[in-house]
Amino acid sequence: MEKILVANRGEIALRIIEAARELGLTTVAVYSKPDKHQLHAQLADEAYCIGPKEPEESYLNLPTIIGAADISGADAIHPGYGFLSEDSHFAEVCEGHNINFIGPSSSVLELAGNKLESKKIAEQAGVNVLPGTEGAISEIEEVKKEANRLGYPLILKAAFGGGGRGMRLVQDEQELIEGFESSKKEAEVSFGRGDLYLERYLHQPKHVEVQVIGDEHGNHAHVGERECSTQRRHQKIIEEAPAPGISPDTRTELREAAIRIAEEFGYNSLATVEFLVDQDENYYFMELNARIQVEHPVSEEISGVNLVKDQIRLADGEELQRERYSDLRGHSIEFRLNAEDPENNFLPSSGLVHINQLPGGHGVRFDTWIYDGAEMTPYYDSLLGKLIVTAEERYDVITKAVSALRRFEVEGVKTNVELHLDLIRQKEFRTGDYSITFLDEFMKKTRTEERV
């Protein structure tokens, strides 16, 4: 491996470029027309325009990206997260062109992308899964029959894909009927397939994921777990490691279960194994996310390793050294700083970003693509940057985070900084006793207080 094409944009493209350079590799960026002046296009050794603003014609345009790799002579492609990162066909095409896809094999990606098959693999690994339908469902009468068998409340989920798209909570048959067609259409638009399945709904669980890493030689290790319950519409906004509010025994069991699942998949890159943990600390496998994740920095901070560099090394055939991930220390929290207006139903905000000041200092890391005068366009996700705060104790992280968040001052776009400050002041967050309903309940309480 000598030259890596980065098939992404924003802060993750910059992370990959930096990691590749540290390994002595040449980098190639691709960009859409509106992204011509973005940092990833400027900092790579080479850069190629791959299309107009629409993602389908640029960052999701597989033939154009492969063409850029051929023209540049890139012998590897790193997909980052989002876009084509979990597209098994993309990985298969790379393999057909003798391009090293920095991620799992196409066969593993295809398996991980099928949520129903993934649940079967977890069961084979001896891990509990939530009761649900055995197969995918595409007709309303069939889904009604299965819902009556399982009992309400239930979750409608897309059988392929992720990111919360196509997901609906249904409390009764009327909500099931109303939500079925919209979930089906959303799944079709997002993933090209409208297959759905039903799963038992857990009341106020925690969302805990384990960072795993594997090589092509059959070795696997974990890099601890992360708490990801602060989320809106199944999109995470705060993540932390290690996960608070779970017992040492459950922590150990989750990590061991994740390794067994990775081994059963034959996984050979970075991934996270996602679990729901109920109030009695029973845990259930959700899915395997077959890519590097947005929140990987908190795992880097408590382990002291550069996971992006390790992912590249493993893709180049190096053997995993388990002992490198065994010394987990301290606590780290990541805040996703988005260009959006929480007071206006989280409406995305676009415009020229003018920086007054940015966070910094001991234990404060800010992964971002923005610079003074950078343009936040409406065409892609609203992430401005990731603020990662680390200290020995969780209490000290939260205290330090207040100061760091206050130092994030930009003009030209709305941000969710004040929301983050409000959330970490809440008793539930400070004690670690919160679940996936935490943010929704906070927003409802805030709106109620405003009306009063």
Summary of the structure (lengths in Angstrom):
residues: 452
radius of gyration: 21.3
end to end distance: 62.1
largest distance: 63.6
contacts: 1553
relative contact order: 0.11
helix: 38%
strand: 27%
